[in-house]
Amino acid sequence: MKRADAARRRLLAMTVAVVILDHASDNGIGYIAHNETRGDIDDQNLEKIFSRYEELGIHAVETGYATKFLLGGVNRSHYDQEAVRHYQRVIDAAARHRITIDAHKAIKPTGLAHTYPNMMTGEGVAGMEQQNYMGVNGNPPAQATILPFTRFIGGPADYTPGVLNVTWDPARLGTRVQTTSAAQLAPYPTFFSPMQMLADTPGNYAAHPEFAFLKNMPATWDETRVLDSVIGDYTVTARRDGGTWYLGAITDENDRTLQVPLSFLPQGTFVAETYADAQETTWKGDPLPVEIRKTLVRSSTRLSMSLVAAGGQAVRIRPVTGRDLDQLPWYADPRAGYGTPEAVLDPATQQLTVQAPLTNKGSTVAEFQTRLFNGRAAGQVRSVAVS
């Protein structure tokens, strides 16, 4: 009876899967199977498994080896020699059935993607989940400025970025992603992966207008340029898809302003859609605000990118239209304007507070050095862009 019940459950599950796959195919949607083994590896049935996936029309599989790695009756390391051989056997078997692989819980990139086109990407890095589940004990902000020059040298990796609601804690773990929301856009042109991930929920994306940057995001590129970088401090990367460029700028735990020339652009006029840390954005205070601006640029333009600690900026540069020329302003560098100051003396503490309105006639948010004449500089302030 138990055997019959198990068979009926398998048949029902298969019927449901076929219905879902048919519905997806009818609507032009591909399907990725997440084949999470929980570490119980079956090397003897790879051909049978991938043959069935091929019959069902599943052409992409995300493998998983969470917790243990039980292979051949031995609980192994995920990284010992036999485990590495297993990963290779999976790639070979999948290739014979024209199935692409996104290998999670596997080893770091080692150049296999150059030989095996179906090895699309793999985890192989401490990705975004290490921030969400571990909070301040997870990935530090500087990690994203290091990975492009270490593990990504060996090939593509699935970092799973795109968590726009970085303070969301649905599991009530008391943790959060350790970046600003704008910094979640920058990894897409910074980290190369031919199979990209949107790691947040549909509801969260609907609530964040900066999701517009991720719509129709390319997964492969025609050209790549690292515009500026100090490993461990910051990095700025530009990638081109056809006539459109995507820029990503990421900083470590320090505020910084970067000057990024657009000299890689061909002659002509373009539109820069900028997604930046806003005036009120702070890493540990309110990391959610994102300033979105559209301006006209050309190859002689130099963008001023003001990043807060653990922050970032993303820019899409596309060809201009006639309507853009009529409606959009040209990009202007941040320019500070100071109004009439007002001084207030606290008689109890003899502390003098000087306040003055600050305006910025530039195109994007900026950080300005405040100055107190006949005294010392009083500090820095971020200013919202003013048209």
C-alpha positions in Angstrom: 0.0 0.0 0.0 2.8 2.4 0.9 4.6 1.6 -2.3 1.4 2.3 -4.3 0.8 5.5 -2.5 4.4 6.7 -3.3 3.9 5.8 -6.9 0.7 7.8 -7.1 2.3 10.8 -5.5 5.2 10.6 -8.0 2.7 10.4 -10.9 0.7 13.3 -9.6 3.9 15.4 -9.1 5.0 14.6 -12.7 1.6 15.5 -14.1 1.6 18.9 -12.3 5.2 19.5 -13.6 4.2 18.8 -17.2 1.2 21.1 -16.9 3.4 23.9 -15.5 6.0 23.4 -18.2 3.4 23.4 -21.0 1.9 26.6 -19.6 5.3 28.2 -19.4 6.2 27.1 -23.0 2.9 28.5 -24.3 3.7 31.9 -22.8 7.3 32.0 -24.0 8.8 31.4 -20.6 11.8 29.1 -20.0 12.1 26.9 -17.0 15.1 26.4 -14.7 15.0 23.3 -12.5 16.6 23.7 -9.1 18.0 20.3 -8.4 18.9 20.6 -4.7 20.3 17.2 -3.5 20.8 18.3 0.1 24.2 16.7 -0.4 22.9 13.2 -1.2 24.7 12.7 -4.6 23.5 10.2 -7.2 26.3 9.7 -9.8 24.8 6.6 -11.3 21.7 8.1 -12.9 23.0 11.3 -14.5 22.1 10.1 -18.0 18.6 9.1 -16.9 18.0 12.3 -15.0 19.3 14.7 -17.8 17.5 12.6 -20.5 14.2 13.2 -18.6 14.9 16.9 -18.2 15.5 17.1 -22.0 12.2 15.3 -22.7 10.3 17.7 -20.5 11.9 20.7 -22.2 14.0 21.8 -19.2 17.1 23.2 -20.7 18.7 24.8 -17.6 19.4 23.2 -14.2 20.7 24.9 -11.0 22.5 22.2 -9.0 22.8 22.3 -5.3 24.7 20.6 -2.6 23.6 22.1 0.7 24.9 20.7 4.0 26.7 17.4 3.5 28.3 15.9 0.3 27.6 12.2 0.4 29.1 10.5 -2.7 29.9 6.8 -3.0 28.8 6.2 0.6 31.4 8.7 1.8 30.6 12.1 3.3 33.2 14.2 1.6 34.3 17.8 1.4 32.6 19.8 -1.3 36.1 20.6 -2.6 37.9 17.3 -2.5 39.2 15.6 -5.7 36.2 13.2 -6.1 33.7 16.1 -5.6 35.5 18.1 -8.3 35.3 15.1 -10.6 31.6 14.9 -9.9 31.0 18.5 -10.9 32.8 17.7 -14.2 30.7 14.6 -14.8 27.6 16.7 -14.3 28.8 19.2 -16.9 29.6 16.5 -19.4 26.3 14.7 -18.9 24.3 17.9 -19.2 26.2 18.9 -22.4 25.1 15.7 -24.0 21.5 16.7 -23.5 22.0 20.3 -24.4 21.3 21.5 -20.8 23.0 24.5 -19.2 24.3 24.4 -15.6 24.3 26.9 -12.8 26.3 25.1 -10.2 25.5 26.2 -6.7 27.5 25.1 -3.6 30.2 24.1 -6.0 33.8 25.2 -6.3 35.1 28.6 -7.4 35.3 29.5 -11.2 38.3 27.7 -12.8 37.9 28.6 -16.4 35.6 25.6 -17.4 33.2 28.0 -19.1 35.7 28.6 -21.8 35.7 24.9 -22.7 32.1 23.9 -21.9 29.6 26.5 -23.1 26.8 24.9 -21.2 28.7 25.7 -17.9 26.9 29.0 -17.8 27.8 30.1 -14.3 28.2 28.8 -10.8 28.0 30.2 -7.2 31.6 29.7 -6.2 31.6 33.1 -4.3 30.1 34.1 -0.9 27.0 35.7 -2.6 24.2 37.9 -1.5 22.6 35.4 0.8 25.7 35.6 3.0 24.7 39.2 3.7 21.0 38.6 4.2 21.5 35.6 6.6 24.6 36.8 8.4 24.1 40.6 8.4 27.2 42.4 9.8 29.0 39.1 10.1 28.6 38.4 6.4 30.1 40.0 3.4 31.7 43.4 4.1 31.0 46.2 1.6 34.6 46.0 0.3 34.0 42.4 -0.9 32.3 43.6 -4.1 35.3 45.7 -5.0 37.6 42.7 -4.7 35.8 39.9 -6.4 36.1 41.2 -10.0 39.9 40.9 -9.7 40.0 37.6 -7.8 37.3 34.9 -8.3 35.7 36.4 -11.4 39.1 36.2 -13.2 38.4 32.4 -13.3 35.0 32.8 -15.0 31.4 33.8 -14.4 29.8 33.5 -11.0 26.2 33.7 -9.7 26.3 36.3 -6.9 22.5 36.6 -6.9 22.3 40.4 -6.5 19.3 42.7 -6.8 17.9 42.9 -3.3 16.4 46.4 -3.5 14.6 46.2 -0.2 17.9 45.8 1.7 16.2 46.2 5.1 13.6 43.5 4.6 13.8 40.7 7.2 11.0 38.3 6.5 12.6 35.5 8.5 13.0 37.8 11.5 16.7 37.0 11.8 17.6 40.5 12.9 19.8 40.9 9.8 19.9 42.8 6.6 21.9 43.2 3.4 24.9 45.4 4.1 24.6 47.8 1.2 22.4 50.7 0.1 19.6 50.0 -2.5 21.5 51.8 -5.2 24.5 49.5 -4.6 22.3 46.5 -5.4 22.0 47.7 -9.1 25.8 48.1 -9.6 26.8 44.4 -9.5 24.9 43.6 -12.7 27.5 45.3 -15.0 30.2 44.7 -12.4 29.9 40.9 -12.0 29.8 38.8 -15.1 27.2 36.0 -15.2 25.5 34.8 -18.4 22.6 33.7 -16.2 21.6 36.6 -14.1 19.4 36.5 -11.0 16.8 38.8 -9.5 17.0 38.0 -5.9 14.2 40.1 -4.4 10.4 39.5 -4.5 8.0 40.7 -7.2 6.3 42.8 -4.5 9.5 44.5 -3.5 10.4 45.2 -7.1 7.0 46.7 -7.8 7.5 49.1 -4.8 11.0 50.3 -6.0 11.1 52.5 -9.1 14.9 51.8 -9.5 13.9 48.3 -10.7 13.6 50.0 -14.1 17.4 49.7 -14.4 17.1 45.9 -14.2 14.4 45.5 -16.8 15.8 43.9 -19.9 19.2 43.7 -18.3 21.6 41.9 -20.7 23.4 38.8 -19.5 26.1 38.8 -22.1 28.1 41.8 -23.4 29.8 43.1 -26.6 32.4 45.1 -24.7 33.7 45.5 -21.2 35.9 48.3 -19.7 37.1 48.8 -16.1 37.1 52.6 -15.9 38.6 53.0 -12.5 39.4 50.8 -9.5 41.4 50.5 -6.3 41.0 46.9 -5.2 39.4 46.8 -1.8 38.3 50.5 -2.0 36.1 51.0 -5.0 35.5 49.9 -8.6 33.8 51.3 -11.7 32.9 49.0 -14.6 31.2 49.8 -18.0 29.7 47.1 -20.3 28.2 47.6 -23.7 25.2 45.8 -25.2 24.7 47.0 -28.8 24.4 50.8 -28.6 23.7 50.9 -24.8 26.2 51.1 -22.0 25.7 50.0 -18.4 27.9 51.4 -15.7 28.3 50.1 -12.1 30.2 51.9 -9.3 30.7 50.3 -5.9 32.5 51.6 -2.8 33.7 50.0 0.5 32.7 51.2 3.9 33.8 54.8 3.1 32.0 57.7 1.5 33.7 58.8 -1.7 33.2 60.8 -4.8 34.5 59.5 -8.1 35.1 61.4 -11.4 34.2 59.1 -14.3 34.9 60.3 -17.9 32.7 59.0 -20.6 35.4 59.2 -23.3 34.6 55.6 -24.3 31.4 56.8 -25.9 31.4 57.4 -29.7 30.6 60.8 -31.1 27.0 62.0 -30.7 24.5 62.7 -27.9 23.3 60.1 -25.4 20.9 59.9 -22.4 22.4 58.9 -19.0 19.8 57.4 -16.7 21.4 57.6 -13.3 20.4 55.7 -10.2 22.3 57.1 -7.2 22.4 57.2 -3.4 20.1 60.0 -2.5 20.8 63.0 -0.3 19.3 61.3 2.8 20.8 57.8 2.1 23.0 56.3 4.7 24.3 52.8 5.0 23.4 52.1 8.7 20.5 54.7 8.9 18.2 54.7 5.9 19.8 52.8 3.0 16.7 52.7 0.8 16.4 56.1 -0.9 17.5 56.2 -4.6 17.8 59.4 -6.7 16.8 58.8 -10.4 17.8 61.4 -13.0 17.9 61.6 -16.8 20.4 63.9 -18.5 22.0 64.4 -21.9 25.7 63.5 -22.1 28.4 63.1 -24.7 31.9 61.6 -24.8 33.4 64.8 -23.3 31.2 64.5 -20.2 32.7 63.6 -16.8 30.2 62.1 -14.4 30.6 63.1 -10.7 29.5 60.0 -8.7 28.9 60.6 -5.0 28.7 57.3 -3.1 27.9 56.8 0.6 29.6 54.1 2.6 28.5 50.7 1.3 26.8 52.5 -1.5 26.9 52.6 -5.2 25.6 54.0 -8.4 24.3 52.6 -11.7 24.0 54.3 -15.0 22.4 53.3 -18.3 23.6 55.3 -21.2 21.5 54.9 -24.3 21.1 56.6 -27.7 19.2 59.8 -27.7 15.7 60.4 -29.3 14.2 63.6 -30.6 11.9 63.7 -27.6 14.9 63.4 -25.2 16.5 66.4 -26.9 13.4 68.5 -26.4 12.7 67.5 -22.8 16.0 66.6 -21.0 18.7 69.0 -19.6 22.4 68.5 -20.3 24.4 67.0 -17.5 25.9 69.6 -15.2 28.6 69.1 -12.6 27.5 69.6 -9.0 27.8 73.3 -8.0 27.4 74.6 -4.5 25.5 77.7 -3.7 25.3 79.1 -0.1 22.6 81.4 1.2 22.8 83.9 4.0 24.2 82.3 7.2 22.4 82.5 10.6 24.4 82.2 13.8 22.8 81.1 17.1 24.8 81.2 20.4 23.8 78.8 23.2 24.3 80.8 26.4 24.6 77.8 28.6 27.3 76.0 26.6 28.7 79.0 24.7 28.4 76.8 21.6 27.9 78.8 18.4 25.9 77.1 15.7 26.0 78.5 12.2 23.4 77.5 9.6 23.2 78.4 5.9 21.0 77.1 3.1 22.9 75.1 0.5 21.8 74.6 -3.1 23.2 72.4 -5.8 22.6 73.5 -9.4 24.3 70.4 -10.7 22.5 67.3 -12.2 23.2 64.8 -9.4 23.5 64.6 -5.6 27.0 65.6 -4.4 29.1 66.0 -1.3 30.5 69.5 -0.6 33.1 70.6 1.9 31.6 73.3 4.1 33.9 76.2 5.1 33.9 78.5 8.0 36.0 81.6 7.2 38.3 82.9 9.9 38.1 79.5 11.4 38.4 75.8 10.5 36.4 73.7 8.1 33.3 72.5 9.8 32.7 69.3 7.9 31.0 67.9 4.8 27.4 67.8 3.7 25.6 65.9 1.0 23.2 68.0 -1.2 20.2 67.0 -3.3 20.3 67.9 -6.9 18.4 71.1 -7.8 17.2 71.8 -11.3 
